[in-house]
Amino acid sequence: MRKIIAHIDANCFYASVEMMRNPRLRDIPFAVCGSTEKRHGIVLTANYPAKRLGVKTGMANWQARESCHGLAVIHPHMDYYIQYSGFLRELYSHYSDRAESFGLDECFVDLTGCVPSFEAGITAIQEIRERVRRELGITVSIGLSDNRVFAKLGSDMKKPDNYTVIPRGQFREIVWPLPVSDLLYVGPRTTKKLALLGVRTIGGLAKLDEKIVQKWFGKVGLVLRAFANGEDQSKVAPEDCTAPIKSVGNSCTCPRDLNTDEDVKIMIMLMSESVGARLMELGLCATGIEFSFSNHDFTGYGSRQCRIPYPTCLSKEISDKAFELFKQAYGNWPAPLRKVGIRACALVTMDAPRQLSLDVNGDRLAKLEQLEQTINRLRKRYGNKVVQRAVMLTDPVLSRIDAKKDNTVHPAGVFNGGMSVSWGGYSTTITA
């Protein structure tokens, strides 16, 4: 049976929810922005009057104000956005039990078997679009195709409050003339490399010789070429499907630039305590650690990763290993750092057998885990400042961050290699 898959994208989602909360915003240009004081000052989304005046997602707040004089700035209200996202998923569940979120504002809905034909799927997405507008007061754009990649592409083609249908027999006429950068997972760097090969459209990528693609881009290139040819076979996950957690991480734009090893130690410890606490809540331990960084003007960035001798969820051990990776990656201090991150990966359950070496005291590790669990319970009840490490008292500016409380969990698309692509996997990435 031919698949019938819709991708539904809520238009200017954060801004749309803000306009529902405050209708007076509808007639003025405004943007939902991160905090300038916390150095998270970028545009998360803007309403269409602001977009028409040049405000774009990802702009720094000052750039947005230069593009649009008199721009109103709204701080995000994540609780409301999460609530509205739930309303949307509940509405979609009336049409299919296979509705997979792709962020708060996007969702894949598999209508295969829920409607009798592809033409009936068109009727269904028109009904969904009208119901969202009538019942929730916001608008969505929808793409309909026989695979997820083209459905996602279709939802971006006509905005706002519209739909695009890409039938199997017509995708070459509709999709191939589009810029290659419109294809999912083709970012700026890939676009530049493809341009060196003379490829500027999706059709050009689809026709590119497989050997050339593999030589220049490896297996991921073959996947992208398959996408361009409409050969995506990935499935939409069932509504109640919970994907396994692949990693737990925390990254932070620092309140000020980091200039010394001591500055980095404080930030690493803050994030390690957050990562360790979440690992314990999930009943997991890490066997791998990753450290990432960006310099003060974001012109230099990178990451280092390593395995550790035995599974751990202790923040001190995570911190020590992350600091070693920092010294390897950035020990010569070519420039101040603005953003650092830690990720615990290669996870195993806490009750899994652990292979310890002769120089590791298993009883001591167990006592340290009990102590840290007690500290985490105290912090959860009385706040993060109730128990602090002494190093935190040396810099009140850096240590004021509550890395565990002030976070957002983001979904992440995952390539599983070759032609078998799964987007259902979620790596729990916690960003302060």
Summary of the structure (lengths in Angstrom):
residues: 432
radius of gyration: 23.7
end to end distance: 44.7
largest distance: 69.5
contacts: 1385
relative contact order: 0.11
helix: 42%
strand: 24%
